[in-house]
Every structure is written in structure tokens, then in C-alpha cells.
Amino acid sequence: MRIREIQFNDNLQLETLIKFIFIDLHLPLTGTVYEDVETTRLFESYQEKNAIYFVIEEQGQVKGGAGIKALNSEAPSICELQKMYITTELRGKGYGKKLMVSCLEAAKSMGYKQCYLETLPELKTAQKLYEQYGFEYLETSIGNTGHNSCSVRMLKTL
């Protein structure tokens, strides 16, 4: 098992993984990454400056991923933790923490001062992880993510 940067050939596996998780957990499909066009082309979406996406890979199979990117319509000092999803069999084994550390270290090295995220109320375990890493709840959203079903918003100072 290793964490590495995304490659073009990971696109289909990541899209399939993310969409399976949404169906499996009965999460809302509209107003989420499920219908986000970036979900179909993650490699291309993270090729811009100050953006990176990491995947968890085991023997050629993508088992999860998460990325950092500038937060749309906000100050250039704020990034967003995006599209953090892990297969069921890896949950609770520390891989979420490893992805989180990789993303936060990358964000700091890119010069970001704050990290924002949005998630769904149903994802309580993910929220606990975010809290462990210093994310605090916000009353309102910031930026223009287009994910109006993600009503839990959090921010961390890096």
C-alpha cells in the first residue's frame, strides 16, 4: 500500500470509487461531487498551480484519494481539501490520517494559510478526523464549490 500523486490512468478508478461510496452510503447525489464534472477527470483538475491530488494504491488498484486546491472565489491564501474518499476495507486503518497529513503538508509547502472543507452531515467519522487535525466548524460556506448539499463546513489555520 502506498500513497502517491495522481496519474491520468487513475481517473476511471477514482470516479468509480467515489460514485460507489455515494450509492453504498445512500448519500445525496445532487449538489455533491457525485455530479461534479471534476470527478470524471481528477488528474486534469489537479494539474494547475498549487494543486495536488494523492491516491492510495495497492498493486495497481486505487483504494482512495484526497486533494488540495485553491478555494474558488476566495483569497489565494485559502485552499480546499477536496474529494477525500477511501474504500470500505481501508477505513479505520489509519489511511485517512495518512492522506490528511500528505494534503496538509502539501498545502503548507504551497504557501496556503488556511484550509477549508465541506462534507455531508452523514459522514460523522470523517468529521471526527477533521476535528482531530484542527478543523473547526463554520456557520456558513466560503468560496464557490457548487456543492450545496454539503452543509457541514470546516476551516483550519495551517
C-alpha positions in Angstrom: 0.0 0.0 0.0 1.4 3.4 -0.9 0.4 7.0 -1.2 1.4 8.7 -4.4 0.4 11.6 -6.7 -2.5 11.0 -9.1 -1.8 9.8 -12.6 -4.0 10.0 -15.7 -4.8 6.3 -15.6 -6.4 6.7 -12.1 -9.3 8.8 -13.4 -11.8 5.9 -14.1 -10.9 4.0 -10.9 -11.4 7.2 -8.7 -14.6 8.1 -10.4 -15.9 4.6 -9.9 -14.8 4.5 -6.2 -16.3 7.9 -5.4 -19.6 7.1 -7.0 -19.8 3.7 -5.4 -19.3 5.2 -2.0 -22.2 7.6 -2.6 -24.5 4.8 -3.6 -23.3 2.5 -0.9 -23.8 5.0 1.9 -27.1 6.4 0.4 -25.6 9.9 0.2 -27.2 12.7 -1.8 -26.2 12.6 -5.5 -27.1 16.2 -6.4 -25.2 19.1 -5.1 -22.2 16.9 -4.4 -19.0 15.6 -6.0 -21.2 12.7 -7.4 -22.4 15.0 -10.2 -19.3 17.3 -10.3 -17.6 17.1 -13.7 -14.2 17.2 -12.0 -15.0 13.7 -10.6 -14.7 12.3 -14.1 -11.3 13.9 -14.8 -9.5 14.3 -11.5 -6.0 14.1 -13.0 -6.6 17.0 -15.3 -8.3 19.0 -12.5 -5.2 18.9 -10.3 -2.6 20.0 -12.9 -3.0 23.7 -12.1 -0.5 25.6 -10.0 -0.8 25.0 -6.2 -3.0 21.9 -6.6 -2.2 18.2 -5.8 -4.2 15.0 -5.5 -2.9 11.9 -3.7 -4.1 8.4 -4.2 -3.8 5.3 -2.1 -2.7 2.4 -4.3 -2.3 -1.3 -3.8 -1.0 -3.5 -6.6 -2.3 -1.1 -9.3 -5.7 -0.7 -7.6 -6.7 2.8 -6.4 -8.2 2.5 -2.9 -8.7 6.1 -2.0 -7.7 9.7 -2.6 -7.8 13.3 -1.5 -6.6 16.6 -2.9 -5.7 20.2 -2.2 -6.6 23.1 -4.5 -7.2 26.8 -4.3 -10.7 27.6 -3.0 -12.8 29.1 -5.8 -13.7 32.8 -5.5 -11.6 33.3 -2.3 -8.3 34.7 -1.2 -5.3 32.9 -2.7 -4.2 32.0 0.8 -7.1 29.6 1.3 -7.1 26.1 -0.1 -9.8 23.4 0.0 -9.4 19.8 1.0 -11.3 18.0 -1.7 -12.7 14.7 -2.7 -11.3 12.6 0.2 -12.7 9.1 -0.2 -11.4 5.7 0.9 -12.7 2.2 0.2 -14.6 0.5 2.9 -11.9 -2.1 3.6 -9.3 0.6 4.4 -11.4 2.7 6.7 -10.3 2.8 10.3 -6.8 1.6 9.5 -5.0 5.0 9.5 -5.1 5.7 5.8 -7.4 8.7 6.1 -4.9 10.2 8.5 -2.0 9.5 6.1 -3.9 11.2 3.3 -4.8 14.1 5.6 -1.1 14.6 6.6 0.0 14.4 2.9 -2.6 17.0 1.9 -1.9 19.4 4.8 1.9 19.2 4.4 1.4 19.9 0.7 -0.9 22.9 1.4 1.7 24.4 3.8 4.5 23.9 1.3 2.4 25.7 -1.4 2.0 28.7 0.9 -1.6 28.3 1.9 -2.5 29.8 5.3 -5.9 28.2 5.8 -7.6 25.0 4.6 -11.4 24.8 4.1 -13.6 21.8 3.5 -17.2 20.8 3.0 -18.7 17.5 3.9 -22.0 15.8 4.3 -23.8 15.6 7.7 -23.9 11.8 7.3 -20.1 11.4 7.3 -19.6 11.6 11.1 -16.4 9.6 11.1 -14.8 11.9 8.6 -15.8 14.9 10.7 -14.1 13.4 13.7 -10.9 13.0 11.7 -11.1 16.6 10.5 -11.6 17.8 14.1 -8.5 15.8 15.2 -6.5 17.7 12.7 -7.7 21.1 14.0 -10.6 21.9 11.6 -13.3 24.0 13.2 -16.9 24.2 12.2 -18.2 27.3 10.3 -21.8 28.6 10.2 -21.7 29.5 6.6 -19.8 28.4 3.4 -17.0 30.2 1.9 -15.9 30.1 -1.7 -17.9 28.8 -4.7 -17.7 25.0 -4.5 -21.1 24.3 -6.1 -21.7 21.5 -3.6 -24.9 22.9 -2.0 -25.8 19.6 -0.3 -22.6 19.6 1.7 -23.9 21.6 4.7 -21.0 20.9 7.1 -18.2 23.4 6.6 -14.9 23.5 8.4 -11.8 25.6 8.4 -8.2 25.1 9.7 -5.4 27.5 10.1 -2.2 26.0 8.7 
